Amino acid sequence: MDDGVVGDWLAGGKHNGTVPALRAMFNDAASAKAGRVVRHNPFARLGISKGPGRRHEQPPSEKQVWKLIRCARELASPSFAAWLQVAAFTGLRPGELDALRRANVDLGRSRILVVEQFNAKTRTFTPPKNGLTREAPLTVPAREAIAALPIEGAFCFAPIRGEHWTASARAYHWKAVRGAAGWTGSLYLATRHFAGWYMVNVLDLPSEDVAIALGHTDGGELVRRLYGHRDHERALDRVTVAYEQTASFSQPRLW
């Protein structure tokens, strides 16, 4: 495997997304533990831009999210509609909601204890991302969604067949719901991404608080860079209102 082969593989940019996995594979092959199968990693330090990722993707509006939830009630099941509502108004990750047990919902303190997730790849319960348990806010829309469900089994959300939701079980219902609602974005964008946007733009919460709610440990940097999506219209309105609410100006008026 030489630079010429790598160049042919990456020509046109269609295979750029494979570089991280290939780089890791060759790093393993070059390690002492692997017996140094190769001496050089041809996929290292290629200088390929990662691209904007989801940074410029806009989540649905609050109106669109409620339309998705209504469609879920009509086309899917109360359990999936509740799952969707809690996801959108807490920001919990899909796997965390799939694994959420009623015992970990503290109605008295308005908290959700996130202690595990259902891993779609291994189909097992594993610790949450980064291995850190945490508390998440049980918001009013989330509380109402959970309270409306009948108490059946240990898990908060369950399909007709099965103890809890999984990514594969949700896929069919999500496809039907977003089609009926006219939403073309991803489930992640309509739930966790929307939650971050809503907390920042509608609730006007500090990025640091939103980061804690979403389970980030970077002090709000990812919220500001990815989830925040400061809405330009709302920002301009806030500035305008701030001036309108100012009783006096430091500069004398000339008219």
N, C-alpha and C positions, 0 to 999 in steps of 0.2 A: 504494500500500500504506500504509494508515494504522492507527492504534491500534484502530479498530473491526474491521478485517479480522483483525488479530492476535488480538483478543479472541475473535472467532467461531472462529478456528482452534484456539485453546487451550481453548475451553469444554469442561468435563468432564475435562480432563487427559489424554485419550487421545493427544494429539499432543505432549505435553511433551518426549518424547524426540527430537523433530526440531529443537528449538530450537538446540542447538550448531551443527548443520550449516547451518541457515538464518541464524544469526548470522554465521557465517564467510562465507557466500555474500554477504550484504549488506555485510559489511566490505570484501570484495574489490570489490564494485560501487561502494563509496563511496571507494575509494582513488584517489589521483592517477594511479597506473599504469594503472588500468582506465578512466580518463577521467571519473571521478566520474559514473557513470550515475545514482546516487541520492545525495541529500544527507543522508539520515537513515536510521539503522538501526533499524527498528521492533522488532527482536528483541533489542536491547541492554538490559542492566540491568533485566530483567523480575523478578528476585528469586525465581525458581522454585527450590524446593528440589531438590537432586540426588537426594534419597532415600537410603536406607541402602546401596544397591548390593549387593555380595556380602558385606558386613560380617557379617551375621547368618546367612548360609548355612553350615550345618555340613558339613564334608567327611565322607566315609565313615570308618568305623572301620578299624583295621588288618585286622581279620578280614574286613570287607566288601571291602577292596582285594584281599586274597589270593583271595577268592571271584571277583572280577572277572577276575583273572589266570588262575585255573583255568578259568573259562568261556571265556576267550579261547583257551586251549590246545585246548579241546574243540571250539569252534564256528568259530574263525577259522583262524589259522595260527601256527606257532611264532614267526614274525617279528613278528606283531602282538602276541602275548602278551609277547614280550621287550620290544618298544617300550613297552607299557603298564607293565611292571615297572620299566624304567629311568626312565620318566617319573615314576612314583609315588615312587621312592626316590632321585631326584636333584633333582627339581623343574625340570628343563629344560623350556623352553617347547615346545609341539608342533612349531612350525616349525623349532626348533633340532634336535630329534631327527630330523625328516624329512631334514634336511641333514647329519646326523652321518656322517662318513666314518671308516673304521677307522683311517686314518692319524692321526686326531686323538684317539684313545683311547690314553692312556699307562698301560699295565698296571703298569709298574715303579713309577711315582710315584702310582698311584691317582688320576689326574686325567683329566678330559675337557676338551679345548681347544675352546671354543665360538667359532668364527670366522665362521660364516654361519648363515642360516636360509633355509628355503624359503618364499617369500611366496605365500600362497594366492591373493591377489588378482591379482598380476602374473604368477604362475606362473614366477617367476625366483628365482635365489639372490641374496640381498641380505645386507648386514652384519647382525649381531644387533641387537636393540632398542637404541636410543640410539647405534647405531654403534660400540659398544664390544665388542671381543673380550675374553674372560675365560677363566679356568679354573674348572671345576666339579668337585665331588668324585665320584670313581668309587667309590660305596659298595659294600658286599659284595653286596647283592641285585642291584645294577646290573651288577657284574662277572660274577656267575653267569649272568645273563640273556644278556649279550653272548657269554660264553665258550661257551654251549650252542648257539649258532647256527653253521651251517656258514659257512666263509669263501667267499663268492661275491660278486664285484664290489667296488666301492670303498666302497659305503655299508653301514652297520651293519644297517639294517633295510630290507627290500625286499619288496613284495608278489610274488605269482606272476608278474604281468605288470607290468613297470616297474622302473626302477632304484632307486627309493626311494618311501617312503610320501608321500602328499599328503593334505590334509584331505578331499577328495572320495573318495579311495580308502579312507580310514579310516572314513568315515561309516557305510557299510553294516555293517561288522563291529562297530563300537562300538554301534550300535543293537541288534544281535542279542545282543551280550555283556551289556550292561547290562539288557536285558529278561530274559535268563536268570538273571542274578544278583539281580534284584529291586531294582536301583538306579535311581532316577529323576533323579538329578542330572546335571550336565554332565561332560564329559570333563575339562575344566579343573579342576573342583572335585575330581574323583577322582584327579588326578595332581599338578599343581603346587600346588594349594591344600592337598591332603592332605600333600604333602611338607613344606610350611611348618609345618602343624599338628603333624606327627609329630616334626619336629626340636625344636619348642618344648616340646610336652607329654610326649612319650614319652622322647626323648633328653635333655630338659631343657637344651638348648643356649641360650646367650645370644642375644638377638635380633640383636645385631651380627654374630655368626658366621653365623646363618641368612641374614641379608641378603647377606653375601658369597657364600654358597653358591648363593643364588638369583639373584645378579647385580644386586642393588639397590645404589644409590649413596647412600642416605639415612641410613646408619648404623643401620638397624633400625627406623625409624619405621613403614614400611609393614607390616613383619612384626608389630609390636605392634598396629597398628590393624586389619589385615585378615587376615593369615595366621595369626597367633598363636592366636587362639581359645582362650585359657587354659581348659582343662577344669576346671570347678568341682570335680568329685569328686576329680580328681587333685590339685588345689591343696589341698583340705581334708585329703586323706590325707597330703600332704607336711608340712603344718603339724602334724598329729597325730603323725606319726612323729618329727618334729623334737623335739617335747616328750618323747616316749617315750624318745628317745635321750639326753636331757639327764640327766647324772648327778645334778645337784643343782639346787635352786632357790634364788634369792636370799632368798625369803620363807620363814620357818619354817613347817613344817606344824603344823596345829592338831589333828590326830587321830593 
